[in-house]
Amino acid sequence: MKTTNLAPILLSLLSTTACLAPDASDDASDPRAIDGDELAETEAIEDAIARGLLEAPGIHDARELPALPAQVTTRYVVRLRDGVTDVIGEANRLSKKHGGVRRHVFGSTIKGFTVVNLSEAKLAELRADPNVISVEPDVRIKAAFASQANPGWGLDRMDQANGLNLAYQSYREGTGVHIYVVDSGIRGDHAEFSGRLTSTNNVNTYDTSSPNTDSDGHGTAVASYAAGATTGTARKATIHSVKITNGDWAWESDLIAGVDWVTANAQKPAVLNLSYDGSTDAIASALQAAIQKRIVVVKAAGNEHESACTDESNEVAGVIVVGATDNADNRSSFSDYGPCLSLFAPGVGVRGASIAGPNSFMSGNGTSFSAPYVAGIAAMMLEQRPLLTSHQVEAFLAQTAWAGKVQDWAANSPNLLANVRFFSASQSGPTDIYSGLPGIDDPTSYTWTASTLGGWGAQTYKWERSINGGPYSVVGTASTLTLTIQPGTKQVMSLRVTVTSDGRTAIANKVVDIKPEEVCVKYNVCY
């Protein structure tokens, strides 16, 4: 089971097209709630960067990438201990010492390297080196897709609570956000990417060809679902190609090298989409490290009709794992399921870009194509809040999803369908207050602040307060609420803020414990 802890502070969504989702509630224990105070800290960092008080993350040099030898007999992924400081030097030393050929070096996620043409006789010696944690065979990783001829419908489904209405509307398009497509490359001249597929800050960890080429088609389609001009969700995001293969499978080492490169070189805010399996410990560790560097990671659940938890990387906290649905909201017959999923998105017969020509399209099936839809929605969220973590984005996606819509969603799966018209609220402010001593202390004022994600246009606010479980009464109509607490006050105060935007409503709750301060605590003279 995923170990993500979605902090229990608040709840979410109402819209013009649906009432509050049937499995959501005003309960502060809602596991899909967002920690408003953690979000406030994120906003403070964003503000500091904007005012030049902190330096935004920079771009680092890419790792050296030698070409593969003409003949490859064996391939291994070597993991080094964290104490190794010169990873490239150690990789070169160990490869030379044991008669292998070094290729990839990993240093921004896991520490390690790929060695090829290592003899079986030298394998045990390499494993016995004190700087080596493990030496495992390089394995092939499958893409999570299939295809069929069928008109697309996926975008239409995600902008309203029920059914299809032959229209698509979203409020944000990922402006200023960078989406890294770790895949088979991207056809660079396709009209879906015009002006937004970069010619720099891309990489090819598979061979020496351009990352903006794709002879397989998988990467081009995936990129279009994330950020295509007519087929994607984040239609103004910048697209980066991280080419790890030229087919529908990839070597583990090439995949890790791609993730490692993104971790070192990503322009922030950044989303990494991985529509391949990740069922090795090394891949899981690499994705975890990327998340720690404030890269939002979105991944296909898999197409084996089994628990998504069989893929180790789906269990990593903060990896946003996406299953597939059809146009009747059924979980697809192939989609993986279970508690390691974050949510579902359309993935059967969805329309995307094809490599057949610069204006060609296809329709495909697979969680490979569900995931990039969600990667685009993540980019929309980062457009508004550039420093959201992958954990926070996952929580917002769950909080604002269309809930209770997926049929045959399988036991322990989240019954959540991706929502491109997301709108949520959170509030930050004190939760524990010492009110002071009557006759000694003065009244003290405290402030709570409401924040929103999504929505459109002007917003209105209504703050309500309940004392010790009593009825709510209105106490404010601005984005912030300031209350004066009298000395000696002892009560449990529940604050509820309702924010309305474009006719849609979001609610956030907070419970505040107010108690008098004991004399011995205040003056430190307890006997």
N, C-alpha and C positions, 0 to 999 in steps of 0.2 A: 504494500500500500504506500502511496506517496506520503511523504512526511511533512508536506507543506502545512504550516500553521496559519490559517486565516484568522487574524485577531478579531475577537468578538466585541465589536463596538457598535456597528450600525446596520441599518438595512437600506433598501433601495427603492425599486422602480414602480412607478405607475405611468401609464401612457394614454394617449388619445385612443389607441386601438385596443387596449386591454386593461383590466383591473390588475391589482397587485397579484403576482403569480401565486397560484394556490399553495405552493410549498414554501413561500417566503412568509415572513412575519415581522412584527415590530419588536420581537424579542431580541434583546441585546446579545443573546447567545447564538444567534444565527451564524453558522459557520462560514457563510459567504460574505460576512460583514467586512468592512474596511476599517482599519485602525486610523481614526482621524488624526490622532496626535503624531503617529508615524508619518502620515501624509503631510502634515504641517511642517515637519522637519525637512521632508523632501522639497517642499515649496520654498523653505528658507534657503536651502542650498541653491535652488534654481535662481532665486532672487539675488543671491550673493554673486553668482557667476554673471548674471545680467548686468550687475553694477560694477563688475571688474574686481570684486574682492577675492574671488577664487578663480583659479585657472581651470578652464574646461579641459576634459580629457583630450590629449593630443594624439597624433598619428605616429606610429613607430615603424621602423624599417622591417620589411618582411624577411623571413628566414631564407637562407640560401637553399636552393633546390636543384641538386644535380639530377641529370637525366638518368633513367634506368639503363643498365647495361643491355646490350643486344640480346643476350641470353640470360634468363632469370631461372634459377633452379630452386631456390628457397627464399622465403620472405618472412621476416620476424619483426614484431613490435617490441622494442626494449624500453622498459620503464626504469628511470633512474631515481635515486633517493633525493628527497627535497634539499639535502645539504649540498648537492652538487651546484656550484655557481657558474662554471664555464661549461654549459651544456653542449655547445657545438664542439669545443675542444675535447670534452670527454667522449662524445659520440665518435669523433674522428679517431681518437686514440684507441677506443675499444674495437672499432671496426677494423682498423689496421692491424691491431694486435692479434685478432682472431681470424684474419684472412677474409673478412666480408667486405661488402661495398656499402658505404653509408649513403642513404638517400635523404628522407625527411629528418628534420630535427624539430622537436616540440619543446617549447619553453614558456609559452604564454598560458597554457592550460596545464596539462601534465608535463613533467620533465621526462624526455626520452627521445628515441629516434627509431627509424626504420633501417634495418640492415638486410641486404639481400645477398644471395650466394654464399651464405655461411654454411660450412660443412657440419654434418652431424657430429663429427669428432670434436669440433670446437664449441658446440652448443653448450655442453655441460660446463666448460671452462668459463664461458661468458656468463652463465647463470650464477656461477660461484663468485664472481667479482663482487667485492664489498660495496661498490657503488650502484649495483644493479638490484632492483626490486624483483623484476620478473622479465622473462623472455617468452613470448607467446607467438604462435604462428599467426601471420597476417591472414585475416579471413575476409571473405566476400560478403558485402552487405547489400540486401535487396532493396530496390525501390518499392514504394507502397502504392502502385497504381496498375490499372488496366484501362481499356477504352472501348467505346462503341459509338456507332453513329446515332445520335439523338440530339434534339435541340436543347440548348441550355435553359436553365430556369433558376439557378442557385441564387443569383443576386436578388431576384424578385422575392424569394422566400424570406430573406433575412431582414427586410425593413418593415415588416408588420407581424403582429402576433399570430395570425392565422392565415393559411392558404396563400394563394397567388392573386395578384391584382394587375398583372401586366405592366407594372411600373416599378421603378427603383428610385429611392431617395435616401441620401445620407447627408449629415450636416458637416462632416469633415472628410478630408481626402489625403491626409498624411503629409501635408506640406512640411518640408524641412526635415523629414525623417528618412533614414537610410535603411533599406531592406536588403539583406545579404541572402541571396538564393544559393544555398549549398547544394549543387545538383550537377546535371550533365552539361552545363553551359547554357547560353541564351542566344537565340538568333538575333544578332545586333541590329539588323535593318527592319525588324518587324514594326509595323505601324503602331502597335499597341504600346511600344516603349519609346516612341519618338521624343528625343530631347531629354529623356530621363534615365536611360541606360548609360552609365558612365563608361568612358574609355580608359579611365585610370582608376586606381584603388579597387581593382579586381585582381583575381589570382587564378592560376591553373595549377593545381597540385597533381594532376593526372599525367599530362604530357607537355610538350612545348608549344602547342597551338594556342590560339587566342581563347580566353574565357568567353568571349562574345561570339562563339561558334557553338553549334549544337547539332550533331548529326543523329541524335536519338529522339529529341522532341520533348522529353520529360521536363527538362529544366525550363524550356521556353513556355510550356503550358503552365508550370508551377508559378513562374514569374508573372504570367498574365493574370492568374487568379488573385495574386497578392496585389498587383499594381498596374494591371492593364488599363488602357484608356477607356475601354468599353466593357471589359470583362472582369476587372478587378475591383477591389474594395478601396484601396489607398491609391487613388488615381493621380495624385501629384507627388507621391513619394519618389525618392531617388533610388534606382535599382542598381545593385552590384552583383556581378556574376562571380561565384566561387565554384569553379569547375573541378569536380572530384572524379569524374568518370566520363566515358563516352557511350555508355549503355545503360541498361536498367539494373545494373548492380555496380558496386564500387568496392575497392579494397578498403578495409578498415583504416589502414595507414594513411591513404589519400584523404579519407573523410576526416580523420583526426587532424591531419595537416591543414585542411581547410578551416576547421573550427579554430585551430590554434592561430592561423593567420588572421581570421576575423577578430579574435580576441585581442590581438596585438595591434591591428590596423583600423578597426572599425571607426568610422566617423559617427559620433553620437548626436542625437539619440539613434539607437540601432536596434533592428529586429533581425534575428537569424532564423531562417526557415529551413528545416531539415525534413524532407519527405522521403527519408530512407530509414531502415531499421537501425537500431543502435544497441543491439543486444550483446555488448561486451562491456566489461568494467572500465576499460580505457576510454571508450566513447562516453560513457556515463560521467566519468571524472572530467573529461574535457568540457562537456556541456555545463557541468556544475561550476567549473572555473570561469566559463564565459558569463554565466549568470552573476557570479561574484564581481565581475568587471562591468556591471550594469548594462549587459546586453540582454534583451528580451529574447527568449528562445521558444520557438513554436515548432512542434513536431507532429508528424503523422502517427496515429495510434498503431497502424498495421492492418493488414488485410487477411489475417489468418482465421478469422471468426473464433478467436480465443481471447483469454484474458490479456489485456494490454500489459499487465504486470510481468508477463514472461519476457518482455524487453526491458533490460536493466535501466536504460536511459529514461524510460517512461516513469520510473520510480523516483527520479531525482526531483527534489523539492524545487519548485519554480519552473520546471519544464512544462509548457502549456501543451497538453496532449489532446489531439482532436480526432474524434470518430466521425463516421460518415452517415448521412441520411439520404433518403430518396425524396421525390417531389410530393409524396404523401406523408412525409414526416416519419416514415418507418426507418429504424436502424437498418442500414444496408446488410444484405446477407453475408458480406465479406468482412464488415468492420469489426475490429477488436473492441472489447468492452471492458467494464469493470471499474474498480475504484481508482485505478491509475489514470483514467480519463479525466480531463478538465471539463470538456463540453463536446457537443456535436456541431457539425456544419454540413451543408449540402455537399454531396460527393458522388452522386450517380447521374451520369448524363449531363454534366455541367460543361458549359461552353467556354473554351479557352483558345489561346493562340496556337497555331500550328507552324511547323518548320517548312511546310510545303511551299510557302511563298510569303512575301512581306505583308500580305493582306489575307492570309489564309487562317481558317479556324477549324477546330475539332471539338469533339465532346468526349469526356473521359469519365471513368469511374475510379474511385480510390480515395482512401484517406490521404494520399499524396496531394489531392486537390482540395480536400476539406481544410487541411492545415493552412495553406497560403491564404485562403479567405480570412481566416482568423489572424494570420500574420498582418494582413492589411488593416484589420480592425484594431489590432495592437498599435499599429503605426498611427491610426487616427487618435488613439488615446495619448500617445507620446507627442503628437502635434501640440496638444494642449498642456501636457505635463511632461516635459522632456526627460525628467530624472526619475520617473516611475521605475521601480525595479520589476523584474520578471514576476516575482511573487505578487506584487501589487497589481500588475496588469492581469494576472491570472484571477485574482480576487475580484477585480472590477468586471472581468468578462463573465464570471459566474454570477455576480450580483445583478448584472443588468441583462442576462440572457433571457430569452423567452422560455419560461419554466413550464414543465409538465406537458410538453408538446410531442416529445419523441415516443413513438410506438415501438414495442418490442425492444426497449432500451436495455434489457438484461439486468439481472440482479446486481445491485451495488454500483451500477453506472450512474453518473449524474444525469438527471433528466433535464438537460439544458441545451437549448438551441441558440447558436450565435445570433446576436442582434447588432446590426449596423447603426441603428438609431438609438444608441445607448444614452442613458441619462441617469446619473446617480448623485447622491449628496452625502457629505460627511461633515462632522463637526469636530473641532479641536478646542481644548480648554481643560481646566482642572477637573479632576474627578474626586479628589479628597481635599477638603478644606477644614482647617482649624479656625473657628470663628473668633477665638480670643476670649478674654475674661471680662465680664460685665463690670463696669466701674473703673476698669484699668485700661483697656484697649479701646481704640476708636473703631468705628465701622470700616470695613474694607470692601473695595470694589473688585470684582473679577469679571473677566471677559471671555466669551466663547465666540468662535468664528465658524461660519458655514462655508464649505467649499463644494463645488460641483465639478463633474466631469461629463462632457457631452452637452446636449441641449443646444438651443439656438436663440439668439436675440436677447431681449431684456428679460431679467429674472426678478421675480418677487419672492419675498421671504415672510414666513410667519413662524415666530417663536412661541411655543407654549410651555407652560410649567405646571407640574403636578407635585404636590407636597405630601409625602408619606402615603402615597397611593391614592390620593384624592383626585377629584376631577381636574382636567387641564384648563388653564386660562391663558389667554394671549398676553405676552409680556414684551413683544418686540416685533418690528417689521423691517429691519435692516439686515445686512449680511452679517453684522456682528451684534452680540447681545452683551450688555454690561449690567450686572446686578450688584447691589450693595448688601452685604451680609452683616447683620448686627451681632455684636459680641454676645457670646453665650448661646447662639442659635444651635439647636440640635435637631436635625431632620434629614430625611432622604429626599432629594429633589430630582425629579425626572425632567429632563429638557428634551423637547421635540421640535425640530425645525423642519418646516415644509417649504420646499422650493419649487416654484412653478416656472416653466419655460416653454414657450410655443404650445401652450395648452397641456403640457405634460408635467407630471408631478413626481418629485422624489422626496423621500423622508429620511431623516437621520435622528437617532436617539442617543442620549447619554444619561447615565445615572451618576449623580453627584452626592457623595456622603459628606454631610456638614456636621461637625461636632465641636463642642467647646474644648479649649486647651486646659489640661490640668495644671494647677499652679506649680507642682513640682517639676513638670516637664518644661514649662515656660522659663522658670527661673533656675532650673537645675539645682534645686535644694531639697531633693527628696530625702526623707529619713526613714 
